[in-house]
Amino acid sequence: MVQGYCVKCKASVEIADGKETTTKNGRKMMKGKCPSCGTTVCKFLPNK
């Protein structure tokens, strides 16, 4: 799984229910929920 930073928990967490999406400018990112508090967590992925 991919880890992201939860701003509410102030910790690096595993992204639960992560889905790969694309931003408006074409960057790939993983978007999901924090398993502890349920806040949305995002992580930009490298372009391959």
N, CA, C and O atoms as a Tripos MOL2 file, in Angstrom:
@<TRIPOS>MOLECULE
protein
  192   191    48     0     0
PROTEIN
NO_CHARGES

@<TRIPOS>ATOM
      1 N           0.8330   -1.1930    0.0000 N.3       1 MET1
      2 CA          0.0000    0.0000    0.0000 C.3       1 MET1
      3 C           0.8750    1.2530    0.0000 C.2       1 MET1
      4 O           2.0670    1.2110    0.3080 O.2       1 MET1
      5 N           0.2510    2.3430   -0.3500 N.am      2 VAL2
      6 CA          0.9270    3.6300   -0.4200 C.3       2 VAL2
      7 C           0.6950    4.3830    0.8870 C.2       2 VAL2
      8 O          -0.4020    4.3670    1.4460 O.2       2 VAL2
      9 N           1.7420    5.0360    1.3560 N.am      3 GLN3
     10 CA          1.6150    5.8360    2.5600 C.3       3 GLN3
     11 C           1.4870    7.3020    2.1900 C.2       3 GLN3
     12 O           2.1180    7.7800    1.2470 O.2       3 GLN3
     13 N           0.6550    8.0100    2.9550 N.am      4 GLY4
     14 CA          0.4770    9.4400    2.7730 C.3       4 GLY4
     15 C           0.5090   10.1130    4.1330 C.2       4 GLY4
     16 O           0.5350    9.4430    5.1650 O.2       4 GLY4
     17 N           0.5060   11.4380    4.1310 N.am      5 TYR5
     18 CA          0.5700   12.1880    5.3790 C.3       5 TYR5
     19 C          -0.8190   12.7060    5.7360 C.2       5 TYR5
     20 O          -1.4350   13.4380    4.9620 O.2       5 TYR5
     21 N          -1.3090   12.3210    6.9150 N.am      6 CYS6
     22 CA         -2.5940   12.8060    7.4110 C.3       6 CYS6
     23 C          -2.3390   14.0860    8.1990 C.2       6 CYS6
     24 O          -1.6030   14.0790    9.1860 O.2       6 CYS6
     25 N          -2.9480   15.1800    7.7610 N.am      7 VAL7
     26 CA         -2.7440   16.4740    8.3990 C.3       7 VAL7
     27 C          -3.4260   16.5130    9.7670 C.2       7 VAL7
     28 O          -2.9250   17.1420   10.6990 O.2       7 VAL7
     29 N          -4.5670   15.8410    9.8800 N.am      8 LYS8
     30 CA         -5.3050   15.8510   11.1420 C.3       8 LYS8
     31 C          -4.5950   15.0310   12.2220 C.2       8 LYS8
     32 O          -4.5090   15.4650   13.3710 O.2       8 LYS8
     33 N          -4.0860   13.8500   11.8610 N.am      9 CYS9
     34 CA         -3.3660   12.9910   12.8160 C.3       9 CYS9
     35 C          -1.9060   13.4130   12.9830 C.2       9 CYS9
     36 O          -1.2560   13.0430   13.9600 O.2       9 CYS9
     37 N          -1.3930   14.1950   12.0180 N.am     10 LYS10
     38 CA          0.0140   14.6100   11.9870 C.3      10 LYS10
     39 C           0.9550   13.4190   11.9880 C.2      10 LYS10
     40 O           1.9260   13.3760   12.7430 O.2      10 LYS10
     41 N           0.6470   12.4370   11.1150 N.am     11 ALA11
     42 CA          1.4490   11.2230   11.0280 C.3      11 ALA11
     43 C           1.3660   10.6530    9.6140 C.2      11 ALA11
     44 O           0.4380   10.9530    8.8630 O.2      11 ALA11
     45 N           2.3390    9.8370    9.2670 N.am     12 SER12
     46 CA          2.3370    9.1230    8.0060 C.3      12 SER12
     47 C           1.5160    7.8490    8.1850 C.2      12 SER12
     48 O           1.7980    7.0450    9.0730 O.2      12 SER12
     49 N           0.4920    7.6650    7.3370 N.am     13 VAL13
     50 CA         -0.4300    6.5390    7.4820 C.3      13 VAL13
     51 C          -0.5920    5.8080    6.1560 C.2      13 VAL13
     52 O          -0.3320    6.3750    5.0950 O.2      13 VAL13
     53 N          -1.0170    4.5610    6.2170 N.am     14 GLU14
     54 CA         -1.3710    3.8000    5.0210 C.3      14 GLU14
     55 C          -2.6820    4.3570    4.4760 C.2      14 GLU14
     56 O          -3.6100    4.5970    5.2480 O.2      14 GLU14
     57 N          -2.7800    4.5670    3.1840 N.am     15 ILE15
     58 CA         -3.9930    5.1030    2.5840 C.3      15 ILE15
     59 C          -4.9990    3.9700    2.4280 C.2      15 ILE15
     60 O          -4.7420    2.9930    1.7260 O.2      15 ILE15
     61 N          -6.1520    4.1090    3.0920 N.am     16 ALA16
     62 CA         -7.2110    3.0970    3.0110 C.3      16 ALA16
     63 C          -8.1260    3.4200    1.8300 C.2      16 ALA16
     64 O          -8.4110    4.5880    1.5680 O.2      16 ALA16
     65 N          -8.5810    2.3990    1.1230 N.am     17 ASP17
     66 CA         -9.4750    2.5550   -0.0330 C.3      17 ASP17
     67 C          -8.8960    3.4970   -1.0720 C.2      17 ASP17
     68 O          -9.6140    4.3310   -1.6250 O.2      17 ASP17
     69 N          -7.5980    3.3710   -1.3420 N.am     18 GLY18
     70 CA         -6.9170    4.2710   -2.2640 C.3      18 GLY18
     71 C          -7.2920    4.0290   -3.7110 C.2      18 GLY18
     72 O          -7.4210    2.8860   -4.1510 O.2      18 GLY18
     73 N          -7.4650    5.1100   -4.4410 N.am     19 LYS19
     74 CA         -7.7550    5.0500   -5.8720 C.3      19 LYS19
     75 C          -6.8100    5.9960   -6.5860 C.2      19 LYS19
     76 O          -6.5850    7.1190   -6.1340 O.2      19 LYS19
     77 N          -6.2600    5.5410   -7.7000 N.am     20 GLU20
     78 CA         -5.3520    6.3800   -8.4820 C.3      20 GLU20
     79 C          -6.1790    7.3150   -9.3480 C.2      20 GLU20
     80 O          -7.0250    6.8720  -10.1240 O.2      20 GLU20
     81 N          -5.9300    8.6100   -9.2100 N.am     21 THR21
     82 CA         -6.6360    9.6230   -9.9830 C.3      21 THR21
     83 C          -5.6260   10.5270  -10.6740 C.2      21 THR21
     84 O          -4.4210   10.4120  -10.4510 O.2      21 THR21
     85 N          -6.1230   11.4170  -11.5070 N.am     22 THR22
     86 CA         -5.2760   12.3750  -12.2060 C.3      22 THR22
     87 C          -5.7830   13.7840  -11.9080 C.2      22 THR22
     88 O          -6.9870   14.0390  -11.9290 O.2      22 THR22
     89 N          -4.8530   14.6880  -11.6330 N.am     23 THR23
     90 CA         -5.2300   16.0770  -11.3620 C.3      23 THR23
     91 C          -5.5490   16.7960  -12.6710 C.2      23 THR23
     92 O          -5.3930   16.2280  -13.7520 O.2      23 THR23
     93 N          -5.9910   18.0380  -12.5690 N.am     24 LYS24
     94 CA         -6.3210   18.8230  -13.7600 C.3      24 LYS24
     95 C          -5.1230   19.0100  -14.6750 C.2      24 LYS24
     96 O          -5.2660   19.0190  -15.8970 O.2      24 LYS24
     97 N          -3.9230   19.1630  -14.0750 N.am     25 ASN25
     98 CA         -2.7410   19.4050  -14.9010 C.3      25 ASN25
     99 C          -2.0230   18.1210  -15.3050 C.2      25 ASN25
    100 O          -0.9260   18.1910  -15.8590 O.2      25 ASN25
    101 N          -2.6110   16.9410  -15.0430 N.am     26 GLY26
    102 CA         -2.0910   15.6930  -15.5590 C.3      26 GLY26
    103 C          -1.2020   14.8980  -14.6210 C.2      26 GLY26
    104 O          -0.6510   13.8790  -15.0390 O.2      26 GLY26
    105 N          -1.0350   15.3180  -13.3640 N.am     27 ARG27
    106 CA         -0.2030   14.5590  -12.4180 C.3      27 ARG27
    107 C          -1.0170   13.4250  -11.8090 C.2      27 ARG27
    108 O          -2.1980   13.5850  -11.5010 O.2      27 ARG27
    109 N          -0.3640   12.2730  -11.6400 N.am     28 LYS28
    110 CA         -1.0210   11.1350  -11.0160 C.3      28 LYS28
    111 C          -0.9470   11.2590   -9.5000 C.2      28 LYS28
    112 O           0.0560   11.7170   -8.9520 O.2      28 LYS28
    113 N          -2.0320   10.8420   -8.8210 N.am     29 MET29
    114 CA         -2.0330   10.8630   -7.3720 C.3      29 MET29
    115 C          -2.8990    9.7440   -6.8250 C.2      29 MET29
    116 O          -3.8420    9.2910   -7.4730 O.2      29 MET29
    117 N          -2.5620    9.3090   -5.6200 N.am     30 MET30
    118 CA         -3.3460    8.3130   -4.9120 C.3      30 MET30
    119 C          -4.1920    9.0560   -3.8950 C.2      30 MET30
    120 O          -3.6770    9.8730   -3.1320 O.2      30 MET30
    121 N          -5.4850    8.7770   -3.8800 N.am     31 LYS31
    122 CA         -6.4060    9.4880   -2.9990 C.3      31 LYS31
    123 C          -7.2410    8.4610   -2.2480 C.2      31 LYS31
    124 O          -7.7920    7.5360   -2.8440 O.2      31 LYS31
    125 N          -7.3280    8.6340   -0.9280 N.am     32 GLY32
    126 CA         -8.1010    7.7120   -0.1080 C.3      32 GLY32
    127 C          -8.4040    8.3110    1.2510 C.2      32 GLY32
    128 O          -8.4250    9.5310    1.4140 O.2      32 GLY32
    129 N          -8.6390    7.4470    2.2230 N.am     33 LYS33
    130 CA         -9.0110    7.8820    3.5680 C.3      33 LYS33
    131 C          -7.9680    7.4440    4.5900 C.2      33 LYS33
    132 O          -7.2740    6.4460    4.4000 O.2      33 LYS33
    133 N          -7.8700    8.2100    5.6780 N.am     34 CYS34
    134 CA         -7.0230    7.8420    6.8100 C.3      34 CYS34
    135 C          -7.7630    6.7680    7.6030 C.2      34 CYS34
    136 O          -8.9400    6.9510    7.9120 O.2      34 CYS34
    137 N          -7.1100    5.6470    7.9430 N.am     35 PRO35
    138 CA         -7.8020    4.5920    8.6880 C.3      35 PRO35
    139 C          -8.1620    5.0000   10.1180 C.2      35 PRO35
    140 O          -9.0720    4.4120   10.7020 O.2      35 PRO35
    141 N          -7.4840    5.9790   10.6920 N.am     36 SER36
    142 CA         -7.7460    6.3910   12.0700 C.3      36 SER36
    143 C          -8.9240    7.3530   12.1800 C.2      36 SER36
    144 O          -9.8570    7.1170   12.9480 O.2      36 SER36
    145 N          -8.8740    8.4480   11.4000 N.am     37 CYS37
    146 CA         -9.8660    9.5140   11.5740 C.3      37 CYS37
    147 C         -10.8170    9.6860   10.3960 C.2      37 CYS37
    148 O         -11.8360   10.3620   10.5330 O.2      37 CYS37
    149 N         -10.5130    9.0940    9.2390 N.am     38 GLY38
    150 CA        -11.4010    9.1870    8.0910 C.3      38 GLY38
    151 C         -11.1930   10.4100    7.2120 C.2      38 GLY38
    152 O         -11.9640   10.6270    6.2780 O.2      38 GLY38
    153 N         -10.1710   11.2140    7.4860 N.am     39 THR39
    154 CA         -9.8640   12.3920    6.6810 C.3      39 THR39
    155 C          -9.2990   11.9620    5.3310 C.2      39 THR39
    156 O          -8.6410   10.9260    5.2410 O.2      39 THR39
    157 N          -9.5440   12.7370    4.2890 N.am     40 THR40
    158 CA         -8.9940   12.4490    2.9680 C.3      40 THR40
    159 C          -7.4790   12.6470    2.9860 C.2      40 THR40
    160 O          -6.9740   13.6630    3.4630 O.2      40 THR40
    161 N          -6.7640   11.6440    2.4530 N.am     41 VAL41
    162 CA         -5.3030   11.6770    2.3910 C.3      41 VAL41
    163 C          -4.8990   11.5190    0.9260 C.2      41 VAL41
    164 O          -5.4180   10.6540    0.2200 O.2      41 VAL41
    165 N          -3.9650   12.3670    0.4760 N.am     42 CYS42
    166 CA         -3.4900   12.3260   -0.9100 C.3      42 CYS42
    167 C          -1.9880   12.1790   -0.9500 C.2      42 CYS42
    168 O          -1.2840   12.6420   -0.0530 O.2      42 CYS42
    169 N          -1.4920   11.5230   -2.0090 N.am     43 LYS43
    170 CA         -0.0530   11.3730   -2.2230 C.3      43 LYS43
    171 C           0.1900   11.4300   -3.7220 C.2      43 LYS43
    172 O          -0.4040   10.6680   -4.4850 O.2      43 LYS43
    173 N           1.0800   12.3500   -4.1450 N.am     44 PHE44
    174 CA          1.4320   12.4230   -5.5570 C.3      44 PHE44
    175 C           2.3470   11.2710   -5.9150 C.2      44 PHE44
    176 O           3.2430   10.9220   -5.1470 O.2      44 PHE44
    177 N           2.1250   10.6790   -7.0760 N.am     45 LEU45
    178 CA          2.9020    9.5330   -7.5510 C.3      45 LEU45
    179 C           3.8730    9.9840   -8.6380 C.2      45 LEU45
    180 O           3.6100   10.9640   -9.3350 O.2      45 LEU45
    181 N           4.9850    9.2820   -8.7880 N.am     46 PRO46
    182 CA          5.9290    9.6410   -9.8500 C.3      46 PRO46
    183 C           5.3700    9.2960  -11.2210 C.2      46 PRO46
    184 O           4.6300    8.3230  -11.3650 O.2      46 PRO46
    185 N           5.7190   10.0830  -12.2200 N.am     47 ASN47
    186 CA          5.2900    9.8150  -13.5980 C.3      47 ASN47
    187 C           6.1540    8.7010  -14.1530 C.2      47 ASN47
    188 O           7.3800    8.7540  -14.0590 O.2      47 ASN47
    189 N           5.5180    7.6930  -14.7320 N.am     48 LYS48
    190 CA          6.2670    6.5530  -15.2770 C.3      48 LYS48
    191 C           6.0300    6.4420  -16.7550 C.2      48 LYS48
    192 O           6.5720    5.5450  -17.4020 O.2      48 LYS48
@<TRIPOS>BOND
     1     1     2 1
     2     2     3 1
     3     3     4 2
     4     3     5 am
     5     5     6 1
     6     6     7 1
     7     7     8 2
     8     7     9 am
     9     9    10 1
    10    10    11 1
    11    11    12 2
    12    11    13 am
    13    13    14 1
    14    14    15 1
    15    15    16 2
    16    15    17 am
    17    17    18 1
    18    18    19 1
    19    19    20 2
    20    19    21 am
    21    21    22 1
    22    22    23 1
    23    23    24 2
    24    23    25 am
    25    25    26 1
    26    26    27 1
    27    27    28 2
    28    27    29 am
    29    29    30 1
    30    30    31 1
    31    31    32 2
    32    31    33 am
    33    33    34 1
    34    34    35 1
    35    35    36 2
    36    35    37 am
    37    37    38 1
    38    38    39 1
    39    39    40 2
    40    39    41 am
    41    41    42 1
    42    42    43 1
    43    43    44 2
    44    43    45 am
    45    45    46 1
    46    46    47 1
    47    47    48 2
    48    47    49 am
    49    49    50 1
    50    50    51 1
    51    51    52 2
    52    51    53 am
    53    53    54 1
    54    54    55 1
    55    55    56 2
    56    55    57 am
    57    57    58 1
    58    58    59 1
    59    59    60 2
    60    59    61 am
    61    61    62 1
    62    62    63 1
    63    63    64 2
    64    63    65 am
    65    65    66 1
    66    66    67 1
    67    67    68 2
    68    67    69 am
    69    69    70 1
    70    70    71 1
    71    71    72 2
    72    71    73 am
    73    73    74 1
    74    74    75 1
    75    75    76 2
    76    75    77 am
    77    77    78 1
    78    78    79 1
    79    79    80 2
    80    79    81 am
    81    81    82 1
    82    82    83 1
    83    83    84 2
    84    83    85 am
    85    85    86 1
    86    86    87 1
    87    87    88 2
    88    87    89 am
    89    89    90 1
    90    90    91 1
    91    91    92 2
    92    91    93 am
    93    93    94 1
    94    94    95 1
    95    95    96 2
    96    95    97 am
    97    97    98 1
    98    98    99 1
    99    99   100 2
   100    99   101 am
   101   101   102 1
   102   102   103 1
   103   103   104 2
   104   103   105 am
   105   105   106 1
   106   106   107 1
   107   107   108 2
   108   107   109 am
   109   109   110 1
   110   110   111 1
   111   111   112 2
   112   111   113 am
   113   113   114 1
   114   114   115 1
   115   115   116 2
   116   115   117 am
   117   117   118 1
   118   118   119 1
   119   119   120 2
   120   119   121 am
   121   121   122 1
   122   122   123 1
   123   123   124 2
   124   123   125 am
   125   125   126 1
   126   126   127 1
   127   127   128 2
   128   127   129 am
   129   129   130 1
   130   130   131 1
   131   131   132 2
   132   131   133 am
   133   133   134 1
   134   134   135 1
   135   135   136 2
   136   135   137 am
   137   137   138 1
   138   138   139 1
   139   139   140 2
   140   139   141 am
   141   141   142 1
   142   142   143 1
   143   143   144 2
   144   143   145 am
   145   145   146 1
   146   146   147 1
   147   147   148 2
   148   147   149 am
   149   149   150 1
   150   150   151 1
   151   151   152 2
   152   151   153 am
   153   153   154 1
   154   154   155 1
   155   155   156 2
   156   155   157 am
   157   157   158 1
   158   158   159 1
   159   159   160 2
   160   159   161 am
   161   161   162 1
   162   162   163 1
   163   163   164 2
   164   163   165 am
   165   165   166 1
   166   166   167 1
   167   167   168 2
   168   167   169 am
   169   169   170 1
   170   170   171 1
   171   171   172 2
   172   171   173 am
   173   173   174 1
   174   174   175 1
   175   175   176 2
   176   175   177 am
   177   177   178 1
   178   178   179 1
   179   179   180 2
   180   179   181 am
   181   181   182 1
   182   182   183 1
   183   183   184 2
   184   183   185 am
   185   185   186 1
   186   186   187 1
   187   187   188 2
   188   187   189 am
   189   189   190 1
   190   190   191 1
   191   191   192 2
@<TRIPOS>SUBSTRUCTURE
     1 MET1         2 RESIDUE 1 A MET
     2 VAL2         6 RESIDUE 1 A VAL
     3 GLN3        10 RESIDUE 1 A GLN
     4 GLY4        14 RESIDUE 1 A GLY
     5 TYR5        18 RESIDUE 1 A TYR
     6 CYS6        22 RESIDUE 1 A CYS
     7 VAL7        26 RESIDUE 1 A VAL
     8 LYS8        30 RESIDUE 1 A LYS
     9 CYS9        34 RESIDUE 1 A CYS
    10 LYS10       38 RESIDUE 1 A LYS
    11 ALA11       42 RESIDUE 1 A ALA
    12 SER12       46 RESIDUE 1 A SER
    13 VAL13       50 RESIDUE 1 A VAL
    14 GLU14       54 RESIDUE 1 A GLU
    15 ILE15       58 RESIDUE 1 A ILE
    16 ALA16       62 RESIDUE 1 A ALA
    17 ASP17       66 RESIDUE 1 A ASP
    18 GLY18       70 RESIDUE 1 A GLY
    19 LYS19       74 RESIDUE 1 A LYS
    20 GLU20       78 RESIDUE 1 A GLU
    21 THR21       82 RESIDUE 1 A THR
    22 THR22       86 RESIDUE 1 A THR
    23 THR23       90 RESIDUE 1 A THR
    24 LYS24       94 RESIDUE 1 A LYS
    25 ASN25       98 RESIDUE 1 A ASN
    26 GLY26      102 RESIDUE 1 A GLY
    27 ARG27      106 RESIDUE 1 A ARG
    28 LYS28      110 RESIDUE 1 A LYS
    29 MET29      114 RESIDUE 1 A MET
    30 MET30      118 RESIDUE 1 A MET
    31 LYS31      122 RESIDUE 1 A LYS
    32 GLY32      126 RESIDUE 1 A GLY
    33 LYS33      130 RESIDUE 1 A LYS
    34 CYS34      134 RESIDUE 1 A CYS
    35 PRO35      138 RESIDUE 1 A PRO
    36 SER36      142 RESIDUE 1 A SER
    37 CYS37      146 RESIDUE 1 A CYS
    38 GLY38      150 RESIDUE 1 A GLY
    39 THR39      154 RESIDUE 1 A THR
    40 THR40      158 RESIDUE 1 A THR
    41 VAL41      162 RESIDUE 1 A VAL
    42 CYS42      166 RESIDUE 1 A CYS
    43 LYS43      170 RESIDUE 1 A LYS
    44 PHE44      174 RESIDUE 1 A PHE
    45 LEU45      178 RESIDUE 1 A LEU
    46 PRO46      182 RESIDUE 1 A PRO
    47 ASN47      186 RESIDUE 1 A ASN
    48 LYS48      190 RESIDUE 1 A LYS
